[in-house]
Amino acid sequence: MQVTETLNSGLKREIKVTVPASDMEARLMKRLSDVKDKVRINGFRPGKVPVQHLRKVYGKSFMAEVVNEILTNSTREIITERGEKAAMQPEVKMTEDEKEAEKILAGGADFEFELTYEVIPAIELKDTSDIKVTRKVYDVPESEIDEQVKRVVESTRSYEPKTGKAEDGDRVTIDFLGKIDGEAFAGGEAKDQPLVLGSKEFIPGFEDQLVGVKAGDEKAVTVTFPADYSAAHLAGKEAVFEVTVKEVAKPGELELNDETAKKLGLESMERLREIVKGQIESQYGQMTRQKVKRELLDALDATYKFEAPSKLVDAEFNNIWNQVNRDLQSAGRTFADEDTTEEEARAEYTRLAERRVRLGLVLAEIGEKASVQVSDDELQRALFDSVRGAPPAQQQQIFDFYRNNPQALANLRAPIFEEKVVDHLLTTVQVTDQSVSKDELMAEDADEAPGKASGEAKAEPKKKAAPKKKKAAAEDEAE
């Protein structure tokens, strides 16, 4: 086998490989000899079929197998022998001339093919002990835990029907139909909808206009959807809701005791408080983690500057770009709505793709040198997490998909590996804890807004969603 480098420019490589016809013939004859005693052909006793007859019958199909075997094995061996790592699966070019291909399969011509690929650049790891990052920590006050516990317990509050006018805190049960310019719109209708006045579950102004209604009243409620409403086709538009009040009920006492906790499926109020506290601390802990990780990656991005393989960048960009366009389409928005142009957005997301690829290669190298491993148990937990939300009938299909697709399993492993490398790095850099307020922790940095190409910016355009009612902490567990 003759291997000749025909291109070595930056990260790009082209290799020409020639396998002489004599070598192809030898490989074919060995394969025919290996099956001689196994094939059954009419007119010949087992093991007595002449090799030349086997060649006549199976020669082309076996030679095609030889070709595939060479392409599969030699590609990997050639790159390994050159001390290189291919960024992606090399592209293989062979003759497209049918007559030439027939000659190769017949053993009458050399087998030639070309490999085109990009290499992963050599990364010289640098000392990280001088990197400084700040871990912003929010100490959750007891008052916030108390407030959240009350939100959870609120779901157990009883209501008694009342006569007379509805007041703030009362629950009204209503039917409503929303119209814009006299036409009903999708999602603007409900029957027997309970609504606690003052809860701010509905768009601003809706609940205020129901204060003072009585059971049996019919009322036209006029509101204007916020300009940044999540459904773009409704944003900024005035709507009239035809409301029928079916019941007005006053709230009972909110009791914070063990009996209330048992209604939520928990043994005591103390246990409910533990769950709520744990969930709140976990939520803020995730924000702390995201911010310190961002600082760390920003520092690495400033430290490591090298050319990233274009194929990897293109693949990452396509993933980002497809997600961006899906999000824009689902929100009914355009690039102009995001105060940008498609050209500017492409440039921005190209920079993001380049950054992600570079940092991915750096983290992979650091993890390899530090012997970071993802255990089978960790991968199994991630697999269970990925199917947990799927319908039971589909869960087995998802399991089978991952088990039968090594690349899919590798994609599941990658984020776990990355987080473990980040954990490792946080033990090597200088980390300073800083107590901050909740607003400081939750505030987005200038480059943290979704769609920005720095930091760990999400692969999505900036979205402005209307406030929605959030499920209270611990409700999932309590249920």
N, C-alpha and C positions, 0 to 999 in steps of 0.2 A: 504494500500500500504506500503510495507516494502522497505526501502532504505538503502543499505549497501555499505559503501566505501570499495573497494577492493584494490585500489592503490592510494597512495598520495606520489609522488616522483617528487620533483622539481615543474615544471608546469603541469605535467601529472596527470590526474585523471581517475579512472575507478570506475563506480558506478553500482552495481547490484540492479535491481528493481524487486520486486515480487508483483504481484497483485493477491491475492487469488481468487480461482475459484468462491467463494461466492460473491466477489465484482464484478467479471465479470458478474455473473448471474444477480445481482441486476441492473447493468447498462443496460444489455440486456433487462430485463423485463420492465424497465422504458422506453426504446426506443420503445418497442413493444406497451406499453400502450399509448404512445404519438401518435402513428400512427393508433391505433385501429379504431378511428372514421373517419379516412381519407381514408383507403384503400377500394377498391371495389373488392370483390371476388365472382365469380358466386356461387349461392346457398345460399348466406347469405345476409341478409338485412344490409344496411349501419349501422355501429356501433355495429353490433351483432356478429361479427366474434370472436370466442373464441381465447384468447391469445395463448393457446397451439397450435391451428391450425396455427396462425400467425407465431409462433415459428418454426413449422414444415416447413412452406413455405419460410420464410425469415430469419430464425435463423442464418444460417451461414453467409449470406451476411451482416446482421445487426451486428453480432459479429465481423466481419472483420472491420466494421466501428468503432466499439467500440475500437478495437485494434489501429487503426489509430489515433483515437481521443486521446487515452492515450499517444501514442508516441509523438503526436504533442504538447499536452498541458503539460503533466507531465515533459517532458524534460526541457522545459523552467522554469516551476515552481520549479523543484528540484534544478537547478543551482541557481536560484534567492534566494531560501530559504537558500542555503549554502553561500550566500553573495559573489558569484563568477561571473566573466564574462568570457564566453567561447571565446577563440580567433577565433575559426571557428565553424561551425555547428558540433555538436557532432556526432561521428560515433555510429550507433546503431547495436547491434548484437542480433539476435534472433535465436531460434532453426531452424535448416535446416532439421530436421527430419520430414517427411511428416506425419507420424502417430501421432507424438507429436503435430504437428500443427493442425491436424484434431481434436484431443481431446480438444485443447484449443478453437477452433471455435465451438465445440459442448458443451462447458461449463463443460467439465469433467476434466480439469487440470488447475493449476495455470498458469498465464501468466508471464513468466520471460524474461527479456532482460537486456543487459548491455550497458552502456553509456561510451564511451571513448572520452576524450577531453583534450585540454590544456587550462589553464586559463591565462588570461591577468594578468601579475604581478602587484602587488600594487606599485604605483609610488608615492613616497613622493616628492612633488614639493619643489624646493629650491629657495632661493632668487636670483633673476637675476640682482639686482641693481649693483653688482660688475662686471658684464660682460662688457667688453669694445670692441667696434667694430668701424672700420673706414669706413666712407662712402666716396668713391672716386668720386669726381665730376669734370667733364670736362666742362669748360665754353666755349661754342661754339663761335668762333670769327666771326665777320661779313664777313670776307674774305671767310670762308668756306661756309657760306650761299650764298654768291655771286656766288661761284663756282658751287654749287649745282643748283642754279637757272639757270645758263647758261646751265648746262647739260639738264635740263628739256626743256628749250627753244630751245635747239639744234634740237629737233625733228620737230620744225617748220621751220628750215632753208631751204631755197629753193636752188636748184641746176640747173645750166644751162649747157646743153651739150656743149662740147668744142672739137675742133680739136687739135691735138697735143698730147704730152706726159702727162701722169698722174703724178701729184706731190702730196706731202704730203698735206692732207686736201681735196684733190679731192675725189669724189665718183665714184667708178667704179662699173658697173653692170656686173656680170660674171656668166658663167656656169662652174662648175668644177666637176671632177671625181677623187677621191683619190684611189690610189692603193698601196698595200704593197706586195713586191716581185711579182709584175705584176698582182696581184689579187685585184679586187675591194673589199672594206670592207663596212659593214653596217654603215650608217650615213656619208659616205664620198662623197656624191653626192648632188648637188643642181643646180637649174635652176633660172636664173634671180635674183641672189643674190646680193643685194646692199652692198657695203663695203666702208666705209670711210677710206682712207689710213691714218695711224697714230692713228687710234682709239684703236688699240690693242684688237680688238674683236676676232681675230683669233689667233692661236697658234704662238709663237714667230718665226719670220723669214718669215712668209707667206706674210704679207703686204709689207715688205721691198722689196721683189722680184717683186712686181707689180709696183713699182715706175718706171716710164719711159715707160710703155706700152701705146698703142694707141688702139682705137676702131678697132676691127677686128683682133687684134693680138691673136695668140695662144702661150701659154707659159707653159713649164713644171716647176712647182714649187716644189722644194725638201725641205722637212722639217723633223725634228725629233721630235716626240711627247715627251713632258717632262717626266722624269722618274717617277714623281708623278702624272701623268695624271689620271683623275677620272675613265676613262675606262681602266681597268687593261690590257685588251687584246691589247691595243694600246700603253701603256706606254713604252717609251724608243725606240720605233720602228721608222725606217725611212720610210717616205711615199712620193710618187710622185703624185702631183695633176696636172691633165691635165686641164688647165684653158683656157677658151675662153672669151676674153674681148668683151662685146657687146656694152658698152657705157662708155665714160669718161665724167664726169660733174664737173664743178667748183662750189665752194660754193658761195652763195650770202651773203649779209651782215646779221649779226645776230642782230636783233633789239630787245632791251629790253624796250618795251613800252606796253601800255594798249591794243593796237590792237593785239599784239602778244599773250597777256594773253587771249584775247577773243577767239583766235584760239584754245586755250586749254580748252575752256569752262568756263573761269573765268572772273570776271567783271573787274579786274584791275591787274597790275603788283604788286601793294602793297598786294593784296589778295594772289597772287601766292607766294610772299615772306613770308607772314604769314604762309601759309600752309607748305612750305619747312622748315621754321624755326621750326615749331611745330613738324614736322616729325623727323627732325634731333635731336632735344632735346629729343623727345620720345625714339628714338633708343638708344641714349647714356644713357638716364634715365633708360632704361631696363638693360643696362650693369651695371650701378651703383647699381641698385636693386639686380641683381644677385650676385654681389660681396659682398655686405653687408649682404645679406641673407646667403651666404656661410659662411662668418665669424661667423654669429650668430649660424648657425647650427653646425659648427665646435666646438664652445664653448659649446653648449648643449651636443654634442657628448662626449666631454671631461668630462662633469659634470655628466652625467647619464650613469652608467655602470650597466647593469642587463641582465639576461638571456632573450632572446627573444623567443617567442613561435616558435618551430621548424616548425610547419605547415605553419605559416605565412611566415617564412623565405624561406621555400621550394617554396611556391607559388610565392613569389617575385623573387627568383632566377630563376625560370622557365620562368617568364615573361622577365627578363633581358636576359637570355641565348637564348631564342627563337629569340629575337630581334637582338642579337649579330650575331647569325648564319644567319639570313635573310640578315643583312647588309653585312656580309662577302660574302655571295653567290651572292648578287646583284653586289658587287664590283669586283667579280672574284678574291678574295684574300683568304689567309689562315692564320692560327694563326702564321705560320712561317714568313709570310710577315709582321706581326705585331710585330716581334721580341719577340715572346712568344711561349708557348706550350699550348695545350688544357688543360693540368693539371694545369699549372700556371694560365691560364685564369679562370678556374673554381674556384680556390681558391680565386682569386681576386674578382670575381663577387659574390662569397658567402659572402665575407666580406662586399661588397657593399650592398647586400640584408639584412644582419644583421643590418647594420647601418640604412638603410632606415626604417626597421620595428621598431627598437628602437626609432628613431626620430619621426616616425609617431605616436607611442604610447605616447611619451612625449608631442608632440604638441596637440594630442587629449585631454590629461589630462589637459594641460594648458588652452586649449580652453574651455573645460567644466567648469573648475573652474572660468574662466573669463566671462562665459556666452556669448561666441562668437556664433553668429547665422548667417546662410546663409539665406537671405530673398528669398521669392518666386520670386521677381523681378530679383535678381541676378542670380538665377537658370534659370529663363526664358531667360535672356540675354545669358547665357552660352549655353543654348540649341539652341538658334537662331544662335550663332556663330558656333556651331558644324555642323549645316546643311547648312550654307551659301554657302560653296564651292561645295555642292552636286548638281547634275543635278536636275532641277525643278521636274522632274517626280519621283525622289526618295525622295524628301524632306518630303513628307507626311508620307512615310514609316518609315523614321528615327524618326520623331516626335512620331509616334505610338509606335515604338520600345521602346523609352525612357519612354513613359507614361505607357506602359504595363509591364515594367521590372524595379521593384524597385531597383534592384542591379545596373543596368545600370545608373539609376538616381543618386544613391549614389556615383557611380564612377565619375559622372559629378560634384557632390557637393563637393567631397573631396578636389580637388585642390583649389577651392574657399575658403573653410574653412581654409586650410593650409595658404594661403596668408593672410587671415584676422588674423589668430593667429600670424603670423610673424609681421604684422602691430602692433598688440597689444604689442608684445614683444619689438619692437623697441621704444615703449614709456616707457618701464621699464628699459632698459639697457642704458649704457653710449655710446652715439653715437657722434663721432667727425668727422666733415666734413673736407676733405682734397682735395684741388685743385690739379689736376693732368693733365698731357698732354694726348692727344688722344692716343698716343702709350702706355702710362702707363695704361690707362683705358682698352684698347683693348687687352693688353698682357695677355696671359694665365699664370696662376700661375703654379708651378711645378706639383701640384696635381689637376689642373683644366683641364688637357688634357682629351678629351673624352676617356673613357675606364678605367680611374683610379678609384680606389675603395674608395677614400677619397673625402671630399667635397660633392658637389652635382653632382658627375661625371655622365655623360650620360650613359645609358645602351646600349652602342654601341662601337665597336672597333675604334681605331684611323683611320681616313680617310683623305686622302690627295687629295683634288680635284684641278683640274686645274682652273686657274682664268676664270671666266665667266663674261660676260657682265651683270651688274646689272641694273635693271630698275631704272631709276632716281626717286628720291623722288618727290612726288606730282603727278607723272604721272597717278597713279590710280585715284586720285581724279579729276585730270584735265580731264581725259577721261570721 
